[in-house]
Amino acid sequence: MKTISIITATALIALSSFSLLSHPSEKENTTKTITLQKVGLNVGDVAPELAFKDPNGKVRKLSDLRGKIVLIDFWASWCGPCRRENPNVVKAYNKYKDAKFKNAKGFDVYSVSLDRNKGSWVNAIKQDGLIWPTHVSDLLFWNSKAAQIYHVNSIPMSYLIDEKGIIIGKNLRGDNLHIAIDKLLK
């Protein structure tokens, strides 16, 4: 009988402790909410992390650009449509890099090249005036790890992400890129 009383008493103490922990006092009127968002490739998902080397061998991580609106731009020096879209990406970069956004601190481009020749890649960056600092490639052509992560099977391809790393647009080109970014301005 003593054993049952001890077990019952222990259970009651545990329940009352749980009750105190699960219902904060009136003085502690705080609520902690943990929101887990899915990492994926759809609008509303957290963009998968990318970490690849730039032309100088420095690893550039997508997450290092958090706080900004970021265009993840998949392209290559040998891709005619990409090279024709590059002036629009340059225009967007120049227009928005110092813009005032509702929730973000500027705009940046994370360029992912599907080149296999470093010289061609670097020359195209210079020729097209791609002046932002974040250019990456593993020089694996269509076997690029970044392209595999993002399921890229044609280029140019892009993802627009917000200051929290959430995908807010996909495959935006020309005026559609500017229209999407304009909606985020103050």
N, C-alpha and C positions, 0 to 999 in steps of 0.2 A: 504494500500500500504506500510505503514511504517513497518507493521508486516512482510510482505513478504521480504522486504529489510533486515530486521534484521535477519530473518531466513536464507536468502541467504548468508549474510555476515558471520554468524556463521558457516554455512556449508563450506564456502570457507576457513575460518580459520582452521576448523577441518581437512579438506582435506590437507591443506598445512602443518599442524603439523604432520599428518600421513605420508605425503610424506617425511618430514625431518627425522622422526623416522625410516621409513622403508628403507631409502637410506642413509647410513652413509657417512659423508664427506670423502674426499680423505685422510685427516689426520688420520681418524679413520678406517683404512683399516683392520678391524677385522670382523670375522664372527663367530657367536655363533651357534653351531649346537647341538641340543639335540637329542641324539640317545636313543630311548627306545627299549629295547630288550625284547622279550617274555620270561617269566618264563615258563619253561616246562621241558620235559624229553627227548627231542630229541637233537641230536648233533647240536650245534649252539644256543641252548636255554640257558638262565640263569638257573642254578641249583636252585631248590627250597630251601629255608632256612630250616635248621634243628637246633633245640636247645633242647637238652636232657641232662639228668644227667649222670655223670660218676659214677664209683663205690663208690666214696667218697661223692656223692650228689651234686657235683659242676656242674652247667649247662655249657655245652660246645656247642658253636654255630659254625656251619660250616663257617659262614661269618668271624669269628675270624681268619681263616686261609687264608683269601684273601692275594694275593701277592705271594702265593706259588702254585705249581702244587699239586693237592690233589686227592687222590684216596678215594672215598666214598665206603667203603667195607661192604656189608650186609652179615652177617654170624651168626652162633650160635655154641655153644659148642657141641650140640647134632648132628650136621650136619657133616657126614663123608666127603663128598666132600669139605666142607669148611675147615675142619681141614687138609685135604691133600693139599689144596691150600695155607694155612697159611705160610708154609716155603717159598713159592714164594713171598708172600707179604712182609715177613720179609727181604728177599733178596733184593727186590726192595727198601724198606725203607732204608736199610743200604747202598745200592749202590747210591741212589739219594738224600738222605736228605741234603747233603752238596754240591751237584753238582752245577755247573754253568749253568744256563739256559739262553736262549735268552732274555726272558722277566720276568722271575719269580725268586723269592728269595728262592730256595730250594723246597723240596718235603715233603709232609706229608700224613698221612693216617687218615681218619675220620672213625673209626670202629663203625658200628651199629649192635648190637647183637639182635637177635630175641629170646633170651633166656627168660625163665620164672623163673629161679632159679638163684639168685645172686651168690651163692656159686659156682655153676657149671660154670657160666660165668667168674668169677674172677679166678678160678682155670685154666680154658682153656687159659686165657690171659697169666698166668704164665707158664704153661706147654708148650705153643707154642712159647714163647719168643716174644710176641707182645709188643715191648718195647716203641712204640710211646705213647704219653700221651692222645690222644683223643679217648677214648672208651666210647660209650654211649649205654644206653638201657632204655626202660621204662618197661621192664620185662613183656610185654604183648603178647609174643609168636607171632603167626601170626596176632594178632590184634594190633601189634606195629603201633603207629602213624607214625613213620618214614617210615615203609614199606608201609603204606597206601598212604602217600604223594608221594612216588616214585613208586607206583604200583608194588611192589615186590611180586611175587607169587612163586618164587623159589630162593633158595640160593645154592651156593654163587652167588651174583650179585654185580656188581660194576659199578661205574661211574667215569670217569677221567675228572677232571675240570681244567681249566687253572687259571692263576693268577687273572683273572677278574671274576671268578665264572661261566664261560661258559663251558658247557659240550662239551668235545672234543673226548670222547670215551665211549663206553658202553660194559660191560660184558667182559672185557679184563682179560685173565688168562694166566698163564704160560709165554712163550716167547713173546706172543702178547702184554702183559703189558710192558715188557722191550722195545720192538720195538717201541711202541707208545711213551714212555717217551724219548727214545733215540733221536727221531725226534725233541724234544724240547730243547735239549742241545745246548750250544754255539758251 
